[in-house]
C-alpha cells in the first residue's frame, strides 16, 4: 500500500472561517510534508514533520498551523485565510528525511478562499 | 543554487516518442526525479536516477543524465493519451530529502 489519503477533496471557506485539512498514510513513514501548489506551478514546500516533530517551516504565515497528532496523521489548520491562499494543498510522506527516500503524494485538497 | 529549469509545453502524436528536458544548477544533487501530475491529481513518482548513473530505463521511460551539463531528460516511448500531464523534474540539493522542483512541462498527446 503506497497510498496517501487527503480529506476533503475540495473546500470552500470564507476569510473568517476555521477549517482543517487532513492527511493520512499507513506505510509506516516517519516524514510527512505539506506543499502548496498554485495552478500551472510546481509545488512549494510549506512544512516537514520528522518523527512527529516539526523539522522545516518555510516561513509560512501563522494563519497556517500544522499538527502531527501521531505518526500516521498530519493536519493543516486554517484560520483567517486570504483569497491568495486558494490553491491545491498536497500532502506527501517518505520513510524518513534521509536523502533518496521516495516521497509519495496524496491527491490534494483544492481550497478556495472567498 | 537550486534553480531547476524546464521548457513549458510539448505536443506529441500518439505513438511517437516524447522527450522532456530539465536543467538544474546544483551539482551536489544526489538524486534526480521525474514526477507526473494529471489534471486535478497529486504528483506520481515516475522514476528517479542516482547521480552516478548516466542512464536508466524503465519500460517506456528512459532517463538520461549529463552531469557535466547538469542536464536531465525523460524520454517516453510510444506515447499514449494517458501520458498527457504535467511533468516535473526535481532534485535534492539540500543534503536531505527535501526536493527542489522544476517549473514543469505540459505534455499534450494528440490521438
Backbone of each chain as ProteinMPNN parsed JSONL, in Angstrom:
{"seq_chain_A": "XXXXXXXXXXXXXXXXXXXXXXXXXXXXXXXXXXXXXXXXXXXXXXXXXXXXXXXXXXXXXXXXXXXXXXXXXXXXXXXXXXXXXXXXXXXXXXXXXXXXXXXXXXXXXXXXXX", "coords_chain_A": {"N_chain_A": [[0.849, -1.184, 0.0], [0.854, 2.0, -1.08], [-0.36, 4.393, -0.51], [-1.378, 7.704, 0.045], [-3.755, 9.467, 1.702], [-6.067, 12.176, 1.464], [-8.247, 14.498, 2.983], [-10.657, 17.171, 3.089], [-11.588, 16.594, -0.421], [-12.244, 18.847, -1.819], [-12.588, 22.243, -0.776], [-14.329, 25.033, 0.293], [-14.037, 28.149, 1.708], [-14.713, 30.96, 3.836], [-13.085, 34.078, 4.632], [-13.138, 34.399, 7.348], [-13.46, 31.967, 8.436], [-12.654, 28.873, 10.203], [-10.915, 26.039, 9.383], [-9.846, 22.615, 8.735], [-7.367, 20.664, 7.12], [-6.786, 17.273, 6.29], [-4.49, 14.55, 6.393], [-3.406, 11.272, 5.727], [-1.453, 8.347, 6.182], [-0.495, 4.926, 5.896], [1.896, 3.628, 5.722], [3.898, 3.391, 7.437], [5.625, 5.479, 7.386], [7.86, 8.039, 8.519], [8.299, 10.644, 7.969], [6.552, 13.509, 7.001], [4.905, 15.787, 4.809], [3.766, 19.069, 3.926], [2.651, 20.722, 1.051], [2.09, 23.573, -1.024], [0.351, 24.301, -3.973], [0.013, 26.342, -6.682], [-1.971, 27.024, -9.623], [-0.635, 25.58, -12.555], [1.933, 25.732, -11.627], [4.954, 24.635, -9.911], [4.949, 22.476, -6.965], [5.211, 24.054, -3.76], [7.158, 23.832, -0.933], [5.862, 23.736, 2.363], [5.765, 22.807, 5.115], [7.609, 20.394, 7.043], [7.429, 17.387, 8.788], [9.195, 15.326, 10.966], [9.431, 12.288, 12.478], [7.234, 13.019, 14.013], [7.811, 15.546, 14.851], [8.102, 19.025, 14.179], [10.128, 19.818, 11.569], [10.904, 21.399, 9.408], [9.94, 24.637, 8.585], [8.829, 26.644, 6.201], [8.875, 29.487, 6.491], [6.14, 30.054, 6.654], [3.026, 31.813, 6.784], [1.355, 32.509, 9.922], [-1.314, 31.935, 9.859], [-1.603, 29.481, 8.828], [-1.46, 26.419, 10.372], [0.309, 23.688, 11.263], [-0.108, 20.267, 12.345], [0.846, 17.27, 13.914], [-0.555, 14.666, 15.003], [-0.101, 11.933, 15.391], [2.01, 9.25, 14.143], [0.845, 8.574, 11.751], [-0.831, 10.53, 10.87], [-1.41, 13.812, 9.596], [-2.203, 17.11, 10.016], [-3.519, 20.227, 8.749], [-4.248, 23.216, 9.953], [-6.424, 25.861, 9.327], [-6.911, 29.327, 9.372], [-8.427, 32.47, 9.177], [-7.785, 32.955, 6.45], [-6.587, 34.262, 3.283], [-7.777, 35.349, 0.034], [-5.706, 34.851, -1.789], [-4.588, 32.578, -0.836], [-5.857, 30.498, -1.934], [-5.535, 27.413, -3.488], [-4.039, 24.267, -4.507], [-3.532, 21.943, -2.029], [-1.089, 19.837, -1.101], [-0.222, 16.778, 0.377], [2.507, 14.789, 1.445], [4.489, 11.839, 2.011], [7.378, 10.151, 3.338], [9.776, 7.536, 3.952], [11.677, 8.418, 5.817], [13.615, 11.376, 6.557], [15.927, 10.944, 5.266], [18.238, 11.275, 2.623], [17.145, 10.457, -0.598], [14.953, 8.877, -0.062], [11.873, 7.947, -1.278], [9.277, 10.255, -1.968], [5.869, 10.054, -1.461], [2.907, 11.177, -2.803], [-0.251, 12.564, -1.858], [-3.623, 12.993, -3.249], [-4.376, 15.597, -2.944], [-5.964, 18.586, -1.614], [-8.262, 20.768, -2.863], [-8.452, 24.084, -2.394], [-10.546, 26.863, -1.957], [-10.69, 30.183, -1.232], [-12.907, 32.569, -0.234]], "CA_chain_A": [[0.0, 0.0, 0.0], [1.649, 3.227, -1.165], [-1.367, 5.425, -0.655], [-1.547, 8.822, 0.96], [-5.116, 9.974, 1.501], [-6.29, 13.539, 1.944], [-9.633, 14.954, 3.044], [-11.585, 16.844, 1.998], [-11.038, 16.782, -1.777], [-12.479, 20.252, -2.152], [-13.008, 23.034, 0.377], [-14.575, 26.461, 0.07], [-14.157, 28.785, 3.013], [-14.624, 32.407, 3.907], [-11.861, 34.569, 5.271], [-13.244, 34.36, 8.806], [-13.678, 30.574, 8.862], [-11.568, 27.986, 10.626], [-11.085, 24.699, 8.821], [-8.651, 21.783, 8.806], [-7.09, 19.662, 6.097], [-6.267, 16.063, 6.926], [-3.657, 13.674, 5.57], [-3.174, 10.019, 6.435], [-0.718, 7.289, 5.484], [-0.298, 3.728, 6.722], [3.078, 2.952, 5.2], [4.936, 3.421, 8.463], [6.551, 6.574, 7.111], [8.077, 8.912, 9.671], [8.397, 12.027, 7.493], [5.348, 13.944, 6.297], [5.135, 17.089, 4.199], [2.702, 19.861, 3.315], [3.024, 21.575, -0.062], [1.06, 24.411, -1.641], [0.583, 24.372, -5.413], [-0.852, 27.19, -7.479], [-2.214, 26.468, -10.951], [0.441, 25.576, -13.552], [3.208, 25.991, -10.953], [5.409, 23.472, -9.133], [4.618, 22.534, -5.537], [6.107, 24.8, -2.869], [7.178, 23.224, 0.392], [5.412, 24.576, 3.481], [6.201, 22.239, 6.392], [8.034, 18.998, 7.091], [7.492, 16.75, 10.091], [10.019, 14.134, 11.033], [9.165, 11.62, 13.756], [6.163, 13.78, 14.669], [8.274, 16.867, 15.274], [8.259, 19.947, 13.075], [11.528, 19.866, 11.179], [11.095, 22.522, 8.49], [8.837, 25.585, 8.37], [9.356, 27.512, 5.155], [8.402, 30.866, 6.725], [4.721, 30.085, 6.292], [2.259, 32.684, 7.69], [0.797, 31.799, 11.077], [-2.695, 31.524, 9.605], [-1.489, 28.042, 8.562], [-0.894, 25.805, 11.563], [0.353, 22.243, 11.087], [-0.163, 19.434, 13.549], [1.086, 15.861, 13.627], [-1.013, 14.019, 16.238], [0.599, 10.651, 15.513], [2.905, 9.008, 13.003], [0.092, 8.32, 10.518], [-1.727, 11.648, 10.566], [-0.878, 15.169, 9.512], [-3.286, 18.078, 9.806], [-3.168, 21.622, 8.492], [-5.337, 24.046, 10.445], [-6.513, 27.09, 8.545], [-7.688, 30.359, 10.068], [-8.28, 33.831, 8.657], [-7.037, 32.893, 5.193], [-6.79, 35.288, 2.279], [-8.085, 34.764, -1.279], [-4.493, 34.375, -2.479], [-4.244, 31.26, -0.303], [-6.542, 29.487, -2.749], [-4.516, 26.592, -4.148], [-4.095, 22.831, -4.221], [-2.644, 21.63, -0.912], [-0.648, 18.457, -1.253], [0.484, 16.117, 1.463], [3.387, 13.717, 0.995], [5.208, 11.162, 3.086], [8.51, 9.32, 2.95], [10.214, 6.678, 5.045], [12.187, 9.415, 6.75], [14.181, 12.519, 5.826], [17.218, 10.575, 4.685], [18.331, 11.533, 1.194], [16.839, 9.367, -1.508], [13.707, 8.182, 0.266], [10.822, 8.4, -2.182], [8.115, 10.938, -1.421], [4.592, 9.645, -2.034], [1.989, 12.302, -2.681], [-1.691, 12.387, -1.88], [-4.293, 13.642, -4.384], [-4.522, 17.021, -2.687], [-7.221, 19.264, -1.29], [-8.356, 22.019, -3.622], [-9.014, 25.077, -1.471], [-10.959, 28.16, -2.494], [-10.971, 31.146, -0.157], [-13.721, 33.664, -0.772]], "C_chain_A": [[0.892, 1.245, 0.0], [0.73, 4.421, -1.258], [-1.297, 6.448, 0.469], [-2.932, 9.394, 0.678], [-5.245, 11.368, 2.103], [-7.787, 13.834, 1.933], [-9.684, 16.38, 3.551], [-10.901, 16.983, 0.63], [-11.145, 18.235, -2.206], [-12.944, 20.977, -0.885], [-13.176, 24.482, -0.055], [-14.759, 27.087, 1.442], [-14.068, 30.293, 2.901], [-13.407, 32.814, 4.7], [-11.934, 34.54, 6.784], [-13.394, 32.937, 9.343], [-12.42, 29.957, 9.435], [-11.874, 26.61, 10.069], [-9.784, 23.929, 8.975], [-8.58, 20.847, 7.617], [-6.443, 18.466, 6.786], [-5.518, 15.215, 5.907], [-3.361, 12.419, 6.387], [-2.38, 9.061, 5.563], [-0.503, 6.139, 6.456], [0.857, 2.916, 6.187], [4.191, 2.903, 6.239], [5.959, 4.518, 8.237], [6.659, 7.518, 8.3], [8.335, 10.364, 9.263], [7.14, 12.349, 6.71], [5.485, 15.415, 5.949], [3.813, 17.747, 3.81], [3.307, 20.74, 2.229], [1.808, 22.405, -0.472], [1.379, 24.494, -3.125], [-0.459, 25.263, -6.068], [-0.924, 26.603, -8.893], [-1.008, 26.646, -11.871], [1.813, 25.873, -12.938], [3.664, 24.721, -10.241], [4.974, 23.585, -7.679], [5.675, 23.331, -4.77], [6.015, 24.177, -1.475], [6.73, 24.223, 1.448], [6.029, 24.072, 4.786], [6.68, 20.808, 6.173], [8.034, 18.553, 8.539], [8.345, 15.503, 9.979], [9.853, 13.536, 12.419], [8.276, 12.494, 14.639], [6.62, 15.12, 15.223], [8.455, 17.749, 14.042], [9.75, 20.132, 12.784], [11.83, 21.076, 10.293], [9.806, 23.333, 8.445], [9.378, 26.609, 7.398], [8.777, 28.929, 5.282], [6.953, 31.038, 6.288], [3.971, 30.992, 7.276], [1.542, 31.886, 8.768], [-0.674, 31.435, 10.9], [-2.767, 30.054, 9.141], [-0.797, 27.412, 9.767], [-0.877, 24.29, 11.393], [0.292, 21.518, 12.424], [0.051, 17.996, 13.129], [0.697, 15.067, 14.876], [-0.426, 12.626, 16.461], [1.345, 10.377, 14.215], [2.161, 8.799, 11.697], [-0.693, 9.534, 10.032], [-0.983, 12.971, 10.525], [-2.05, 16.09, 9.208], [-2.709, 19.44, 9.432], [-4.38, 22.456, 8.871], [-5.266, 25.411, 9.775], [-7.38, 28.107, 9.27], [-7.369, 31.726, 9.474], [-7.457, 33.847, 7.376], [-7.433, 34.037, 4.268], [-7.13, 34.629, 0.935], [-6.848, 34.229, -2.003], [-3.981, 33.048, -1.924], [-4.966, 30.14, -1.049], [-5.509, 28.735, -3.578], [-4.86, 25.121, -3.929], [-3.075, 22.554, -3.11], [-2.358, 20.132, -0.946], [0.074, 17.99, -0.006], [1.361, 15.027, 0.848], [4.007, 13.047, 2.215], [6.38, 10.399, 2.501], [8.976, 8.549, 4.178], [10.795, 7.528, 6.185], [12.806, 10.534, 5.925], [15.532, 12.197, 5.202], [17.161, 10.753, 3.179], [18.004, 10.294, 0.385], [15.578, 8.594, -1.181], [12.575, 8.774, -0.571], [9.711, 9.108, -1.425], [6.879, 10.481, -2.18], [3.58, 10.734, -1.746], [0.54, 11.837, -2.621], [-2.308, 13.133, -3.053], [-4.531, 15.126, -4.178], [-5.918, 17.427, -2.25], [-7.227, 20.577, -2.058], [-9.125, 23.021, -2.785], [-9.347, 26.353, -2.217], [-11.341, 29.051, -1.323], [-11.71, 32.331, -0.752], [-13.654, 34.894, 0.118]], "O_chain_A": [[1.601, 1.505, 0.972], [1.004, 5.363, -2.002], [-1.177, 6.119, 1.65], [-3.24, 9.761, -0.456], [-4.618, 11.691, 3.112], [-8.5, 13.469, 0.998], [-8.845, 16.773, 4.361], [-9.761, 17.441, 0.547], [-10.258, 18.776, -2.865], [-13.611, 20.39, -0.033], [-12.295, 25.073, -0.679], [-15.554, 26.603, 2.247], [-13.434, 30.831, 1.994], [-12.775, 31.99, 5.36], [-10.905, 34.647, 7.45], [-13.449, 32.727, 10.555], [-11.302, 30.418, 9.207], [-12.969, 26.081, 10.262], [-8.746, 24.504, 9.304], [-9.59, 20.307, 7.165], [-5.665, 18.613, 7.729], [-5.866, 15.171, 4.727], [-3.099, 12.495, 7.587], [-2.605, 8.972, 4.356], [-0.35, 6.337, 7.662], [0.824, 1.685, 6.187], [5.293, 2.432, 5.957], [7.039, 4.494, 8.828], [5.677, 7.768, 9.0], [8.564, 11.218, 10.12], [6.708, 11.57, 5.861], [6.096, 16.19, 6.684], [2.863, 17.07, 3.414], [4.32, 21.408, 2.436], [0.661, 21.995, -0.291], [2.526, 24.727, -3.506], [-1.657, 24.982, -6.018], [-0.078, 25.81, -9.305], [-0.433, 27.731, -11.952], [2.749, 26.226, -13.655], [2.855, 23.826, -9.993], [4.663, 24.68, -7.21], [6.864, 23.287, -5.086], [4.928, 24.022, -0.919], [7.141, 25.383, 1.447], [6.727, 24.813, 5.478], [6.234, 20.11, 5.262], [8.564, 19.24, 9.413], [8.233, 14.73, 9.027], [10.107, 14.204, 13.422], [8.529, 12.679, 15.83], [5.893, 15.759, 15.983], [8.904, 17.283, 12.995], [10.521, 20.548, 13.649], [12.885, 21.698, 10.418], [8.717, 22.78, 8.287], [10.291, 27.365, 7.734], [8.262, 29.493, 4.317], [6.589, 32.023, 5.646], [4.246, 30.952, 8.475], [1.168, 30.733, 8.556], [-1.224, 30.695, 11.716], [-3.847, 29.467, 9.072], [0.305, 27.812, 10.14], [-1.937, 23.663, 11.379], [0.597, 22.076, 13.478], [-0.487, 17.548, 12.117], [1.551, 14.82, 15.728], [-0.273, 12.193, 17.603], [1.309, 11.19, 13.291], [2.775, 8.84, 10.631], [-1.165, 9.552, 8.895], [-0.062, 13.218, 11.302], [-2.795, 15.869, 8.254], [-1.565, 19.759, 9.755], [-5.41, 22.412, 8.2], [-4.204, 26.025, 9.671], [-8.472, 27.775, 9.732], [-6.207, 32.091, 9.294], [-6.541, 34.656, 7.231], [-8.464, 34.685, 4.447], [-6.798, 33.462, 0.726], [-6.942, 33.256, -2.752], [-3.049, 32.461, -2.474], [-4.703, 28.961, -0.809], [-4.705, 29.344, -4.283], [-5.836, 24.783, -3.258], [-1.899, 22.894, -3.24], [-3.254, 19.295, -0.837], [0.874, 18.716, 0.583], [0.99, 14.418, -0.155], [4.042, 13.617, 3.305], [6.381, 10.044, 1.322], [8.61, 8.878, 5.307], [10.44, 7.362, 7.352], [12.552, 10.633, 4.724], [16.202, 13.082, 4.671], [16.162, 10.423, 2.54], [18.525, 9.211, 0.652], [15.172, 7.731, -1.958], [12.36, 9.986, -0.556], [9.255, 8.639, -0.382], [6.852, 10.519, -3.41], [3.411, 11.162, -0.604], [0.159, 10.85, -3.25], [-1.602, 13.832, -3.779], [-4.853, 15.841, -5.127], [-6.902, 16.725, -2.479], [-6.316, 21.394, -1.924], [-10.307, 22.83, -2.5], [-8.546, 26.862, -3.002], [-12.211, 28.706, -0.523], [-11.212, 33.008, -1.652], [-14.28, 35.91, -0.184]]}, "seq_chain_B": "XXXXXXXXXXXXXXXXXXXXXXXXXXXXXXXXXXXXXXXXXXXXXXXXXXXXXXXXXXXXXXXXXXXXXXXXXXXXXXXXXXXXXXXXXXXXXXXXXXXXXXXXXXXXXXX", "coords_chain_B": {"N_chain_B": [[23.103, 27.225, -6.011], [19.612, 26.277, -6.386], [18.048, 26.365, -8.648], [15.858, 25.028, -11.002], [15.392, 24.401, -14.308], [12.866, 24.129, -16.75], [11.442, 23.5, -19.957], [8.249, 24.574, -21.314], [5.956, 23.519, -22.77], [4.779, 20.75, -24.65], [3.725, 19.171, -27.545], [2.605, 16.115, -28.817], [2.247, 13.396, -31.093], [0.159, 10.546, -30.722], [1.755, 7.479, -30.151], [4.208, 8.348, -31.07], [7.558, 9.225, -29.906], [8.309, 11.1, -26.979], [10.215, 13.747, -25.622], [11.34, 15.215, -22.723], [12.935, 17.919, -21.23], [15.273, 19.055, -18.743], [17.079, 21.334, -16.821], [19.397, 21.638, -14.303], [20.958, 23.384, -11.547], [22.458, 22.771, -9.315], [25.123, 20.997, -8.568], [25.528, 19.25, -6.539], [23.37, 17.697, -6.111], [22.101, 14.57, -5.378], [20.123, 12.733, -5.998], [17.831, 12.6, -8.669], [14.645, 13.299, -9.892], [11.666, 12.326, -11.678], [8.424, 13.437, -11.803], [4.939, 12.941, -12.383], [1.976, 14.715, -13.085], [-1.338, 14.477, -13.368], [-4.34, 16.116, -14.589], [-5.982, 17.778, -11.949], [-5.006, 16.076, -10.019], [-2.71, 14.56, -7.599], [0.906, 14.368, -7.28], [2.708, 11.914, -9.047], [5.268, 9.655, -8.62], [7.427, 8.924, -11.211], [9.959, 7.963, -12.014], [13.416, 7.755, -10.995], [16.834, 8.866, -10.854], [20.085, 8.081, -9.856], [22.892, 10.068, -9.047], [25.31, 9.038, -9.932], [24.839, 7.646, -12.17], [24.366, 7.358, -15.732], [22.263, 6.736, -17.333], [18.956, 5.473, -17.174], [16.613, 2.944, -17.621], [13.2, 2.196, -17.759], [10.769, 0.33, -18.603], [8.689, 2.013, -20.753], [9.996, 4.328, -20.286], [12.877, 6.362, -20.403], [15.589, 7.68, -18.773], [17.999, 10.141, -19.042], [21.074, 11.365, -17.904], [23.212, 14.033, -17.829], [25.819, 14.961, -16.241], [27.868, 16.762, -16.497], [26.845, 18.882, -17.987], [24.705, 19.393, -16.411], [22.161, 18.389, -17.075], [19.083, 16.869, -17.484], [16.984, 14.428, -18.856], [13.836, 13.087, -19.955], [12.605, 10.46, -21.716], [9.779, 9.335, -23.332], [8.629, 6.504, -24.701], [6.549, 5.427, -27.458], [4.257, 7.125, -26.98], [1.237, 7.626, -25.216], [-2.302, 8.462, -24.917], [-2.902, 8.614, -22.242], [-0.606, 9.609, -21.204], [-0.708, 12.292, -21.247], [-0.116, 15.095, -19.378], [1.304, 17.091, -16.708], [4.758, 17.283, -16.306], [7.182, 17.121, -13.87], [10.521, 17.755, -13.113], [12.773, 17.055, -10.42], [15.173, 17.855, -7.916], [17.669, 17.11, -5.388], [19.038, 19.185, -3.585], [19.736, 19.831, -0.994], [20.993, 18.139, 0.707], [19.413, 16.541, 2.187], [16.179, 14.957, 2.214], [14.62, 16.851, 1.052], [12.969, 18.359, -1.668], [13.685, 20.123, -4.719], [11.791, 21.542, -7.137], [11.374, 21.626, -10.711], [9.918, 23.944, -13.102], [7.98, 22.642, -14.508], [6.592, 20.753, -17.232], [4.229, 20.758, -19.66], [2.674, 18.143, -21.279], [0.95, 17.296, -24.125], [-0.887, 14.87, -25.65], [-1.741, 13.989, -28.842], [-4.386, 12.304, -30.324]], "CA_chain_B": [[21.69, 27.476, -6.096], [18.821, 25.1, -6.693], [17.096, 26.639, -9.714], [15.66, 23.937, -11.941], [14.743, 24.97, -15.475], [12.201, 23.237, -17.68], [10.633, 24.123, -21.004], [6.9, 24.644, -20.798], [4.851, 22.855, -23.452], [5.152, 19.824, -25.708], [2.617, 18.479, -28.178], [3.169, 14.943, -29.491], [1.227, 12.485, -31.625], [0.082, 9.232, -30.1], [2.636, 6.506, -30.789], [5.552, 8.911, -31.216], [8.318, 9.395, -28.674], [8.384, 12.476, -26.484], [11.392, 13.999, -24.794], [11.195, 16.379, -21.852], [14.258, 18.283, -20.745], [15.355, 19.766, -17.473], [18.436, 21.755, -16.479], [19.495, 22.007, -12.899], [22.185, 24.16, -11.326], [23.194, 22.357, -8.127], [25.819, 19.755, -8.913], [25.598, 18.349, -5.381], [22.156, 16.87, -6.019], [22.442, 13.15, -5.473], [19.006, 12.057, -6.641], [17.019, 13.44, -9.551], [13.366, 12.613, -10.017], [10.607, 12.777, -12.587], [7.064, 13.256, -11.312], [3.847, 13.194, -13.336], [0.758, 15.216, -12.46], [-2.502, 14.543, -14.252], [-5.233, 17.216, -14.174], [-6.747, 17.606, -10.722], [-4.462, 14.987, -9.189], [-1.438, 14.796, -6.944], [2.098, 14.004, -8.055], [3.026, 10.493, -9.083], [6.662, 9.435, -8.967], [7.603, 8.067, -12.384], [11.262, 7.324, -11.973], [14.481, 8.598, -10.474], [18.159, 8.418, -11.231], [21.131, 8.433, -8.912], [23.796, 10.962, -9.777], [26.469, 8.348, -10.509], [24.373, 6.924, -13.357], [24.151, 8.162, -16.93], [21.018, 6.371, -17.977], [18.126, 4.475, -16.516], [15.455, 2.611, -18.442], [12.12, 1.551, -17.016], [9.692, 0.099, -19.563], [8.67, 3.007, -21.835], [10.677, 5.539, -19.829], [14.339, 6.385, -20.371], [16.132, 8.89, -18.173], [19.396, 10.411, -19.35], [21.666, 12.375, -17.038], [24.5, 14.59, -18.232], [26.237, 15.729, -15.059], [28.758, 17.86, -16.906], [25.993, 19.994, -18.41], [23.587, 19.461, -15.458], [21.002, 18.234, -17.93], [18.298, 15.663, -17.24], [15.89, 14.298, -19.816], [12.93, 11.946, -19.844], [12.054, 10.054, -22.994], [8.646, 8.422, -23.234], [8.446, 5.811, -25.977], [5.179, 5.026, -27.772], [3.442, 7.988, -26.128], [-0.19, 7.305, -25.241], [-3.128, 9.588, -24.465], [-2.788, 8.666, -20.784], [0.632, 10.298, -20.821], [-0.977, 13.734, -21.192], [0.031, 15.509, -17.978], [2.451, 17.979, -16.459], [5.889, 16.512, -15.802], [8.115, 17.925, -13.083], [11.756, 17.178, -12.608], [13.084, 17.531, -9.071], [16.495, 17.462, -7.452], [17.84, 17.088, -3.93], [20.241, 19.983, -3.375], [19.877, 20.276, 0.387], [21.661, 17.124, 1.511], [18.421, 15.668, 2.816], [15.165, 14.503, 1.265], [13.832, 17.978, 0.573], [13.026, 18.439, -3.124], [13.534, 21.385, -5.459], [11.084, 21.174, -8.363], [11.38, 22.472, -11.891], [8.659, 24.657, -13.358], [7.021, 21.711, -15.081], [6.453, 20.717, -18.681], [2.937, 20.168, -20.007], [2.697, 17.293, -22.46], [-0.382, 17.014, -24.673], [-0.796, 13.805, -26.643], [-2.81, 14.111, -29.842], [-4.725, 10.947, -30.823]], "C_chain_B": [[20.935, 26.214, -6.466], [17.768, 25.412, -7.743], [17.052, 25.473, -10.676], [14.835, 24.474, -13.095], [14.092, 23.878, -16.304], [11.513, 24.061, -18.746], [9.169, 23.849, -20.693], [5.877, 23.71, -21.449], [5.381, 21.96, -24.556], [3.894, 19.151, -26.222], [3.194, 17.305, -28.973], [2.031, 14.041, -29.96], [1.302, 11.139, -30.913], [0.952, 8.244, -30.879], [4.041, 7.011, -31.018], [6.264, 8.902, -29.867], [8.263, 10.862, -28.256], [9.589, 12.594, -25.559], [11.176, 15.295, -24.025], [12.559, 16.651, -21.222], [14.193, 19.125, -19.48], [16.824, 20.11, -17.24], [18.462, 22.178, -15.023], [20.85, 22.66, -12.651], [23.008, 23.664, -10.148], [23.83, 20.995, -8.354], [25.897, 18.78, -7.731], [24.361, 17.47, -5.26], [22.497, 15.413, -6.279], [21.375, 12.353, -6.193], [18.254, 13.063, -7.5], [15.78, 12.639, -9.93], [12.548, 13.177, -11.182], [9.265, 12.413, -11.957], [6.074, 13.618, -12.407], [2.633, 13.691, -12.566], [-0.343, 15.319, -13.498], [-3.452, 15.625, -13.733], [-6.013, 16.869, -12.915], [-6.209, 16.56, -9.771], [-3.179, 15.422, -8.498], [-0.296, 14.365, -7.835], [2.375, 12.514, -7.923], [4.494, 10.35, -9.457], [6.741, 8.483, -10.144], [8.893, 7.257, -12.284], [12.26, 8.285, -11.327], [15.802, 8.031, -10.962], [19.142, 8.91, -10.186], [22.237, 9.147, -9.683], [25.028, 10.272, -10.348], [26.093, 7.497, -11.727], [24.243, 7.895, -14.523], [22.775, 7.934, -17.526], [20.273, 5.369, -17.097], [16.914, 4.218, -17.39], [14.451, 1.836, -17.609], [10.922, 1.47, -17.938], [9.715, 1.18, -20.639], [9.471, 4.267, -21.495], [12.188, 5.35, -19.871], [14.781, 7.723, -19.805], [17.599, 8.98, -18.557], [19.895, 11.538, -18.458], [23.033, 12.76, -17.574], [24.957, 15.499, -17.097], [27.099, 16.92, -15.43], [27.933, 19.101, -17.264], [24.826, 20.211, -17.454], [22.262, 19.371, -16.213], [20.376, 16.861, -17.693], [17.201, 15.597, -18.288], [15.092, 13.033, -19.535], [12.374, 11.663, -21.225], [10.932, 9.052, -22.73], [8.456, 7.803, -24.611], [6.972, 5.475, -26.173], [4.179, 5.801, -26.902], [1.954, 7.698, -26.329], [-0.997, 8.468, -24.671], [-3.084, 9.727, -22.943], [-1.517, 9.316, -20.29], [0.456, 11.811, -20.797], [-1.002, 14.175, -19.722], [1.085, 16.616, -17.917], [3.543, 17.125, -15.812], [6.852, 17.462, -15.104], [9.393, 17.123, -12.851], [12.018, 17.769, -11.232], [14.466, 17.033, -8.697], [16.558, 17.58, -5.948], [19.108, 17.847, -3.578], [20.578, 20.289, -1.918], [20.609, 19.27, 1.273], [20.705, 16.262, 2.31], [17.338, 15.394, 1.776], [14.271, 15.627, 0.755], [14.048, 18.144, -0.928], [12.991, 19.886, -3.615], [12.964, 21.019, -6.819], [11.405, 22.14, -9.492], [10.001, 23.058, -12.109], [7.588, 23.742, -13.946], [6.916, 21.849, -16.576], [5.135, 20.029, -19.0], [3.061, 19.396, -21.307], [1.255, 17.013, -22.876], [-0.213, 15.992, -25.78], [-2.017, 13.883, -27.556], [-3.121, 12.732, -30.399], [-4.506, 10.828, -32.326]], "O_chain_B": [[21.539, 25.201, -6.819], [16.702, 24.797, -7.743], [18.093, 24.985, -11.116], [13.716, 24.948, -12.898], [14.688, 22.826, -16.537], [11.056, 25.175, -18.489], [8.873, 22.971, -19.882], [5.019, 23.164, -20.757], [6.29, 22.328, -25.299], [3.094, 18.626, -25.447], [4.16, 17.474, -29.717], [0.991, 13.938, -29.309], [2.38, 10.666, -30.553], [0.893, 8.182, -32.107], [4.973, 6.218, -31.15], [5.666, 8.614, -28.831], [8.18, 11.753, -29.102], [9.928, 11.669, -24.821], [10.868, 16.336, -24.606], [13.239, 15.741, -20.75], [13.205, 19.802, -19.198], [17.704, 19.273, -17.441], [17.641, 22.981, -14.579], [21.776, 22.509, -13.448], [24.152, 24.089, -9.986], [23.151, 19.968, -8.332], [26.285, 17.624, -7.9], [24.308, 16.591, -4.399], [23.112, 15.079, -7.292], [21.681, 11.405, -6.917], [18.065, 14.218, -7.117], [15.863, 11.453, -10.247], [12.714, 14.322, -11.6], [9.003, 11.257, -11.626], [6.334, 14.482, -13.243], [2.299, 13.15, -11.512], [-0.282, 16.153, -14.401], [-3.375, 16.007, -12.565], [-6.625, 15.805, -12.822], [-6.885, 16.192, -8.811], [-2.635, 16.493, -8.766], [-0.497, 14.036, -9.004], [2.288, 11.937, -6.839], [4.924, 10.862, -10.491], [6.2, 7.377, -10.101], [8.903, 6.038, -12.449], [11.976, 9.468, -11.142], [15.886, 6.89, -11.416], [19.03, 10.033, -9.694], [22.476, 8.845, -10.852], [25.729, 10.86, -11.172], [26.908, 6.734, -12.245], [24.039, 9.094, -14.332], [22.195, 8.826, -18.145], [20.864, 4.552, -16.392], [16.262, 5.155, -17.85], [14.812, 0.935, -16.853], [10.148, 2.421, -18.047], [10.691, 1.258, -21.384], [9.606, 5.164, -22.327], [12.714, 4.324, -19.438], [14.389, 8.777, -20.306], [18.349, 8.014, -18.414], [19.212, 12.547, -18.279], [23.905, 11.909, -17.75], [24.54, 16.653, -17.001], [27.068, 17.956, -14.767], [28.281, 20.22, -16.889], [24.03, 21.127, -17.662], [21.36, 20.182, -16.006], [21.058, 15.836, -17.703], [16.555, 16.605, -18.575], [15.59, 12.061, -18.967], [11.743, 12.526, -21.835], [11.106, 8.068, -22.012], [8.155, 8.505, -25.576], [6.235, 5.264, -25.21], [3.369, 5.211, -26.187], [1.479, 7.545, -27.455], [-0.444, 9.354, -24.02], [-3.213, 10.831, -22.415], [-1.36, 9.552, -19.092], [1.359, 12.536, -20.379], [-1.808, 13.686, -18.931], [1.665, 17.013, -18.928], [3.282, 16.35, -14.892], [7.279, 18.469, -15.669], [9.348, 15.962, -12.445], [11.54, 18.859, -10.917], [14.885, 15.946, -9.097], [15.633, 18.08, -5.308], [20.141, 17.237, -3.302], [21.589, 20.932, -1.636], [20.819, 19.525, 2.459], [21.129, 15.357, 3.029], [17.567, 15.582, 0.582], [13.267, 15.366, 0.093], [15.181, 18.078, -1.405], [12.357, 20.751, -3.01], [13.583, 20.268, -7.572], [11.674, 23.319, -9.262], [9.044, 22.726, -11.409], [6.401, 24.061, -13.877], [7.124, 22.93, -17.128], [4.937, 18.863, -18.659], [3.503, 19.939, -22.32], [0.445, 16.55, -22.072], [0.523, 16.223, -26.739], [-3.161, 13.848, -27.103], [-2.224, 12.052, -30.897], [-4.74, 9.765, -32.902]]}, "name": "protein", "num_of_chains": 2, "seq": "XXXXXXXXXXXXXXXXXXXXXXXXXXXXXXXXXXXXXXXXXXXXXXXXXXXXXXXXXXXXXXXXXXXXXXXXXXXXXXXXXXXXXXXXXXXXXXXXXXXXXXXXXXXXXXXXXXXXXXXXXXXXXXXXXXXXXXXXXXXXXXXXXXXXXXXXXXXXXXXXXXXXXXXXXXXXXXXXXXXXXXXXXXXXXXXXXXXXXXXXXXXXXXXXXXXXXXXXXXXXXXXXX"}
